[in-house]
Amino acid sequence: MPQPETVPISALSVWGVCAFVMVLGASFGKSFFYIGVPSAHIFIAEIVLGIFLIFRADQSFGAWGRMLIGSTDYTFFPWCLLISFLYGCFEFSYGLYNDYSVLTALQNLAFHIYPLYLFLGIWIGEQYPTMLKKAFRWLAWILAIYGPAYFLFLNKIQLTMPGSTTPVFSQAGGGGMIILSLLAFESRPRRFWPLMVIAGAIMLAVQVRAEWLSMGIAFIIWGFLERKMRSVGTVAVIVLLLLVAGYVADVNLPSPAERGGNISSREIVARGISAISPSLAEEYTDSKNIRFYYGTIYWRTRWWAAIWDSVNEDTTSMLIGNGYGFPLAGLVPNLVGSDVRTPHNIAMYALGYSGWIGLVVFLALQLSLMHLAWRAYRRTGQAWPLAFWCSGLVNAFFGNSLESPLGAVPFYLFLGLSLGPALIKEKVPQTYAELSSVAHEPEPITMFPSVRA
């Protein structure tokens, strides 16, 4: 059997290729996840997962069942997943009972189904331990090419995906996680500094404050646990130098329509400070877009307050929420009649639709994933799964993430790919960088049969 590092893309199994395509496709944003049958509201994320669950039942439901009845350290996750899935079905039924939109209820239910991508990730991670390392190399190159092209001219092309208003060329992103992953997985990350610099520039240009916060936390966790704070400091210096270079060169580009404002060092700083204090942003920058930047926070906090009041109105809604399919946007006047389903805060999403019970169920599931990531760190010394999990969860509290395929599929799939090599083998390498010299064990300790796709 070939060594993991020597396995080329052409030698991957069918499902290995599927997983690889899904993680790479996410780099192109929303448009990739609108590939499918728009008239039936069935898209690539649901199609791939459905086929996996049906034709690889032993690696999905079978693995889930073996984890449920097994006496291992990993039973916390499968039970939390089961409770989450059953509670999601209950909320779906409750929504139908109240005559809410069936389509919206199904879209809400997907929130409890996307975690099953973790099984696909773990299974493929067992077969190809270095796929994650290879994937982030590809993602770095894709972003280095697609990112600048998107900001310079692709965002101006008025083409939409069939059956939707989503642009074919969606916003580039993920620069922060690419930097962290190259540092974590590569034995000689210095070879990739040019790609990291481009990724850092794209992360700043996108101006997603949730990403800045979540990646800052992820870098600190990774650097502290792996004692690589010097590398974290180097990344921080590079980001600062990029801002200084943009200021000195007086770079000022129009931002894509979906972001608004402008792309410049002044605007980046203004957008960041406005999240804390608009008056402070006005004092220290000359940006004319402060109100716009703060407005994206204002409308969300108003919606969050309305959800809080709605849920805590009576005992029933407090416990089980409004039910799936409920027009959550209708709670605020300026969103009445819109098809916006998510308040860009995963806690308010869970609370508004499924009440305090639903929020506790979601947090328990995330706690079980943290436990798996912590176990991976304890066994390998590699903190990337824990840092990635934390970044994804923090980002979900400030954006549309785990409730949509764009955020949920990469989150669970990447996490599974990182957990597979770490948790299923009796003897594991100390770092992911060493996986290139580790052959597959003949009889790994795993919940997955050794049948290759």
C-alpha distance (Angstrom), angle and dihedral (degrees) to the residues before:
residue distance angle dihedral
M1 . . .
P2 3.82 . .
Q3 3.78 120.8 .
P4 3.83 113.4 -99.8
E5 3.82 94.0 -113.6
T6 3.78 92.2 52.3
V7 3.81 94.8 53.1
P8 3.84 105.5 110.7
I9 3.78 122.9 -151.3
S10 3.80 89.7 -104.7
A11 3.82 90.1 59.7
L12 3.80 94.9 55.6
S13 3.77 118.8 113.1
V14 3.79 119.2 -110.1
W15 3.77 90.3 -96.8
G16 3.78 91.4 44.5
V17 3.79 88.7 57.3
C18 3.82 90.7 46.6
A19 3.80 91.9 53.0
F20 3.81 90.8 45.9
V21 3.81 92.4 50.5
M22 3.80 92.2 47.8
V23 3.80 94.2 53.1
L24 3.81 92.6 44.7
G25 3.80 92.6 44.7
A26 3.78 90.5 57.7
S27 3.81 88.4 67.2
F28 3.81 89.1 70.3
G29 3.80 92.2 59.7
K30 3.80 129.8 -139.2
S31 3.79 96.2 -13.7
F32 3.80 93.5 69.0
F33 3.80 91.1 57.3
Y34 3.80 91.2 51.9
I35 3.79 91.1 66.5
G36 3.78 106.8 113.2
V37 3.79 139.6 59.1
P38 3.83 105.9 -31.1
S39 3.80 94.4 -175.6
A40 3.80 90.0 59.7
H41 3.83 93.6 37.9
I42 3.79 89.3 -124.2
F43 3.79 116.6 134.7
I44 3.76 139.7 177.3
A45 3.82 96.9 -84.3
E46 3.80 92.0 56.0
I47 3.81 93.7 40.1
V48 3.80 95.3 52.9
L49 3.80 93.6 43.7
G50 3.82 92.3 46.3
I51 3.80 92.9 51.5
F52 3.80 90.6 46.6
L53 3.80 92.7 51.2
I54 3.81 92.4 47.8
F55 3.80 103.2 39.8
R56 3.79 97.6 30.6
A57 3.78 98.4 39.6
D58 3.80 91.9 141.9
Q59 3.80 90.7 58.1
S60 3.81 93.5 43.9
F61 3.79 115.9 27.4
G62 3.80 91.6 16.3
A63 3.79 92.8 53.4
W64 3.79 89.7 45.4
G65 3.80 91.2 52.4
R66 3.81 93.8 47.4
M67 3.78 89.8 51.2
L68 3.80 90.4 50.2
I69 3.80 94.9 53.9
G70 3.79 97.2 33.3
S71 3.79 123.2 102.1
T72 3.80 96.7 -131.6
D73 3.78 135.9 123.1
Y74 3.80 89.0 -103.6
T75 3.81 102.4 66.5
F76 3.80 93.0 101.1
F77 3.81 92.4 74.1
P78 3.84 99.5 49.1
W79 3.79 91.9 48.4
C80 3.80 92.3 48.6
L81 3.81 88.7 48.3
L82 3.80 91.5 50.4
I83 3.80 92.5 49.5
S84 3.81 90.1 47.2
F85 3.79 92.5 50.6
L86 3.82 93.9 47.3
Y87 3.78 91.8 46.9
G88 3.79 89.7 49.9
C89 3.81 89.5 53.9
F90 3.79 89.2 50.2
E91 3.81 92.0 52.1
F92 3.80 89.8 47.2
S93 3.81 90.4 53.3
Y94 3.80 90.8 45.6
G95 3.79 89.8 53.5
L96 3.80 92.2 50.4
Y97 3.82 89.4 48.5
N98 3.81 88.4 56.4
D99 3.85 91.6 48.8
Y100 3.78 94.4 -115.7
S101 3.79 122.5 157.4
V102 3.81 110.4 -64.5
L103 3.80 91.9 -152.5
T104 3.80 93.1 51.9
A105 3.81 90.2 45.6
L106 3.81 90.4 53.4
Q107 3.81 90.5 48.5
N108 3.79 88.5 51.7
L109 3.80 91.2 48.4
A110 3.81 90.0 56.5
F111 3.81 85.9 70.2
H112 3.83 86.7 73.9
I113 3.81 95.1 41.6
Y114 3.80 101.8 51.1
P115 3.85 91.4 72.0
L116 3.83 87.1 71.1
Y117 3.81 86.1 76.3
L118 3.80 84.5 77.1
F119 3.82 89.5 73.8
L120 3.79 91.7 53.0
G121 3.79 89.3 49.9
I122 3.80 95.1 48.5
W123 3.81 92.4 46.8
I124 3.80 93.8 49.7
G125 3.80 90.3 41.6
E126 3.80 88.6 57.8
Q127 3.80 92.2 53.4
Y128 3.81 97.0 40.6
P129 3.81 109.2 25.9
T130 3.81 94.0 179.1
M131 3.80 97.8 47.7
L132 3.80 90.4 103.4
K133 3.79 90.8 54.4
K134 3.80 91.2 48.6
A135 3.80 92.1 45.2
F136 3.78 93.9 55.7
R137 3.79 91.2 49.5
W138 3.79 88.1 56.0
L139 3.79 92.0 43.8
A140 3.81 90.4 52.3
W141 3.80 91.7 54.1
I142 3.80 93.0 43.7
L143 3.81 91.5 52.3
A144 3.82 91.6 45.6
I145 3.82 88.8 57.9
Y146 3.80 104.5 29.3
G147 3.82 96.8 39.2
P148 3.82 98.9 61.6
A149 3.82 91.0 37.7
Y150 3.80 90.2 53.5
F151 3.80 94.8 51.8
L152 3.80 94.7 41.8
F153 3.80 101.7 47.0
L154 3.83 117.7 -29.5
N155 3.82 93.7 79.2
K156 3.82 88.5 60.0
I157 3.81 93.9 59.1
Q158 3.80 108.6 101.9
L159 3.78 101.7 -144.5
T160 3.79 123.6 129.2
M161 3.78 134.2 -164.1
P162 3.83 114.0 -98.6
G163 3.78 111.8 -85.5
S164 3.81 95.8 9.2
T165 3.79 144.1 68.8
T166 3.81 92.0 -121.9
P167 3.83 112.0 123.5
V168 3.80 116.0 -117.3
F169 3.79 88.3 -131.6
S170 3.80 102.9 53.5
Q171 3.76 127.7 -172.3
A172 3.80 116.8 -67.4
G173 3.79 116.9 -127.8
G174 3.79 149.8 137.0
G175 3.80 95.3 93.6
G176 3.78 95.1 137.4
M177 3.80 94.6 53.1
I178 3.80 90.9 46.6
I179 3.82 90.1 56.2
L180 3.79 92.5 48.1
S181 3.81 92.7 46.5
L182 3.79 94.9 50.0
L183 3.80 89.1 50.9
A184 3.81 91.5 47.7
F185 3.80 101.3 43.0
E186 3.79 105.4 32.7
S187 3.79 121.3 83.7
R188 3.83 88.6 -154.2
P189 3.81 105.8 30.3
R190 3.83 92.4 166.9
R191 3.80 88.1 79.9
F192 3.79 88.1 66.7
W193 3.82 100.4 48.1
P194 3.84 93.3 110.2
L195 3.81 89.2 55.4
M196 3.80 90.5 45.6
V197 3.80 91.6 52.3
I198 3.80 90.7 52.1
A199 3.80 90.4 46.5
G200 3.82 90.0 51.3
A201 3.80 91.2 50.1
I202 3.82 91.2 50.4
M203 3.82 91.0 48.7
L204 3.80 89.5 55.3
A205 3.81 94.1 42.9
V206 3.81 93.2 52.1
Q207 3.83 87.8 57.6
V208 3.80 97.0 -155.2
R209 3.79 104.1 158.6
A210 3.79 93.1 -164.7
E211 3.80 89.1 59.3
W212 3.80 91.9 50.3
L213 3.80 91.2 52.4
S214 3.80 96.9 42.3
M215 3.80 93.6 46.3
G216 3.78 91.7 47.3
I217 3.80 89.3 56.3
A218 3.82 92.0 43.8
F219 3.81 92.5 52.5
I220 3.80 91.6 49.6
I221 3.82 92.5 49.8
W222 3.80 92.5 47.6
G223 3.80 94.4 43.8
F224 3.80 94.4 46.5
L225 3.81 97.4 45.6
E226 3.80 94.1 44.0
R227 3.82 94.0 36.9
K228 3.78 92.3 -121.8
M229 3.77 100.6 126.2
R230 3.79 88.9 133.8
S231 3.80 89.1 65.9
V232 3.80 89.5 47.7
G233 3.78 89.7 51.4
T234 3.80 90.3 50.4
V235 3.81 90.6 54.1
A236 3.80 90.7 49.2
V237 3.83 90.5 51.5
I238 3.81 90.9 49.7
V239 3.81 91.6 51.5
L240 3.81 90.0 48.8
L241 3.81 91.2 49.2
L242 3.81 90.0 50.8
L243 3.80 89.5 55.1
V244 3.81 91.7 47.4
A245 3.81 91.6 47.4
G246 3.81 90.6 50.5
Y247 3.80 90.3 49.6
V248 3.79 94.7 48.3
A249 3.81 92.8 45.4
D250 3.82 89.3 44.9
V251 3.80 92.0 -131.9
N252 3.80 109.2 -172.0
L253 3.79 119.1 167.0
P254 3.81 129.0 167.1
S255 3.78 109.9 -102.5
P256 3.83 119.4 -126.0
A257 3.79 113.5 -88.8
E258 3.81 93.4 -109.6
R259 3.83 90.7 58.8
G260 3.80 102.8 36.0
G261 3.79 127.5 -160.4
N262 3.79 121.7 58.3
I263 3.78 138.0 -64.2
S264 3.79 110.5 -116.7
S265 3.78 137.6 112.5
R266 3.82 90.3 -101.9
E267 3.81 92.3 51.2
I268 3.81 93.1 46.0
V269 3.81 91.1 53.2
A270 3.80 91.0 43.7
R271 3.80 92.5 51.7
G272 3.80 91.0 49.7
I273 3.81 96.4 47.4
S274 3.82 93.4 43.2
A275 3.80 89.0 65.4
I276 3.81 87.5 64.6
S277 3.78 102.9 31.1
P278 3.82 127.2 -6.2
S279 3.82 90.8 -162.9
L280 3.79 90.4 53.9
A281 3.80 90.1 49.8
E282 3.80 90.1 52.3
E283 3.79 90.5 49.1
Y284 3.80 97.1 51.6
T285 3.83 101.0 33.0
D286 3.78 135.4 43.5
S287 3.79 93.5 -140.1
K288 3.79 117.1 143.1
N289 3.82 92.1 -158.3
I290 3.82 100.0 68.9
R291 3.81 93.7 112.9
F292 3.80 91.1 49.5
Y293 3.81 92.2 49.8
Y294 3.79 92.2 48.5
G295 3.80 91.3 43.1
T296 3.80 91.3 67.7
I297 3.80 86.9 60.7
Y298 3.79 96.1 40.9
W299 3.80 97.0 57.4
R300 3.79 91.0 47.9
T301 3.81 95.2 50.3
R302 3.81 90.1 48.8
W303 3.79 89.0 53.2
W304 3.80 92.0 46.6
A305 3.81 90.3 52.7
A306 3.81 90.4 50.5
I307 3.82 91.2 50.3
W308 3.80 90.6 49.4
D309 3.81 91.7 51.8
S310 3.81 92.6 45.1
V311 3.79 94.8 51.0
N312 3.79 95.5 44.9
E313 3.80 93.6 49.0
D314 3.81 95.0 99.6
T315 3.79 140.3 -3.9
T316 3.81 96.1 -97.6
S317 3.79 96.1 52.6
M318 3.78 89.9 41.5
L319 3.80 91.3 57.9
I320 3.81 103.3 36.3
G321 3.80 104.1 12.6
N322 3.80 125.9 -140.4
G323 3.80 96.2 -49.4
Y324 3.80 131.9 -115.0
G325 3.77 114.6 -58.0
F326 3.80 92.9 32.6
P327 3.85 111.6 141.0
L328 3.79 95.1 -115.4
A329 3.81 92.4 174.2
G330 3.80 89.1 62.4
L331 3.79 90.2 73.5
V332 3.82 90.7 80.5
P333 3.82 122.1 51.9
N334 3.81 98.1 -132.8
L335 3.84 91.9 55.3
V336 3.81 99.0 45.2
G337 3.80 109.7 130.1
S338 3.80 95.2 14.1
D339 3.79 122.4 123.5
V340 3.81 93.7 -130.4
R341 3.80 107.0 133.0
T342 3.78 103.3 175.8
P343 3.81 129.3 63.6
H344 3.83 90.0 -153.1
N345 3.78 91.6 -110.3
I346 3.78 118.8 92.2
A347 3.81 93.0 -152.7
M348 3.80 92.0 54.4
Y349 3.80 90.0 43.5
A350 3.81 91.5 55.4
L351 3.79 92.9 40.2
G352 3.80 95.8 47.6
Y353 3.78 96.4 48.4
S354 3.81 102.8 29.8
G355 3.81 107.8 19.2
W356 3.77 129.2 -134.7
I357 3.79 91.6 -42.9
G358 3.78 90.3 56.3
L359 3.81 91.8 48.4
V360 3.81 91.5 51.0
V361 3.83 90.8 47.9
F362 3.83 90.6 51.5
L363 3.81 93.1 47.5
A364 3.81 90.6 48.3
L365 3.81 90.1 53.6
Q366 3.79 90.7 50.6
L367 3.80 90.5 47.4
S368 3.81 89.1 54.4
L369 3.81 89.9 52.1
M370 3.78 89.7 49.9
H371 3.80 87.7 53.0
L372 3.81 90.9 54.1
A373 3.80 91.0 47.7
W374 3.80 90.7 48.9
R375 3.80 90.7 50.5
A376 3.78 89.0 51.6
Y377 3.79 90.0 52.6
R378 3.81 92.5 48.3
R379 3.81 91.4 51.4
T380 3.79 100.0 41.9
G381 3.78 107.6 19.6
Q382 3.82 86.9 -125.9
A383 3.80 111.7 129.1
W384 3.82 97.1 -175.7
P385 3.85 95.6 102.0
L386 3.80 90.7 52.4
A387 3.81 93.2 45.5
F388 3.81 91.2 46.5
W389 3.80 92.6 48.9
C390 3.80 91.9 49.6
S391 3.79 92.3 47.3
G392 3.80 92.0 50.9
L393 3.79 93.5 48.2
V394 3.82 94.7 46.8
N395 3.79 90.3 48.2
A396 3.81 89.5 51.6
F397 3.82 90.5 60.3
F398 3.81 90.7 61.1
G399 3.79 105.2 31.8
N400 3.78 149.1 26.4
S401 3.80 99.4 -76.7
L402 3.79 128.8 118.6
E403 3.80 93.1 30.4
S404 3.81 92.6 58.9
P405 3.82 130.9 58.9
L406 3.83 91.4 -121.8
G407 3.80 90.2 66.6
A408 3.80 104.4 21.3
V409 3.82 100.7 50.7
P410 3.83 96.5 53.1
F411 3.81 90.5 40.3
Y412 3.81 96.5 56.4
L413 3.80 95.7 32.4
F414 3.81 95.3 50.0
L415 3.80 90.5 44.1
G416 3.80 90.9 51.3
L417 3.81 92.4 48.4
S418 3.80 89.6 53.3
L419 3.81 95.2 45.0
G420 3.81 95.9 46.9
P421 3.83 97.8 71.6
A422 3.80 92.4 38.4
L423 3.80 103.7 48.3
I424 3.79 107.8 31.6
K425 3.78 102.4 56.3
E426 3.76 126.7 77.0
K427 3.80 91.5 -143.8
V428 3.77 117.2 34.9
P429 3.80 132.9 176.8
Q430 3.77 119.1 -101.3
T431 3.81 93.9 -119.7
Y432 3.78 136.3 16.6
A433 3.78 88.7 -117.4
E434 3.81 88.0 67.5
L435 3.79 93.4 54.5
S436 3.81 89.2 91.5
S437 3.81 89.6 75.3
V438 3.80 97.7 42.8
A439 3.79 119.6 96.9
H440 3.78 123.8 -153.1
E441 3.77 112.0 -87.6
P442 3.79 114.3 -119.8
E443 3.79 93.0 -129.3
P444 3.81 110.5 22.9
I445 3.76 120.6 -173.8
T446 3.77 98.3 -110.7
M447 3.76 145.6 138.1
F448 3.80 88.3 -133.8
P449 3.82 124.9 84.8
S450 3.79 114.8 -121.9
V451 3.81 91.3 -113.7
R452 3.80 111.1 129.7
A453 3.77 121.2 -144.0
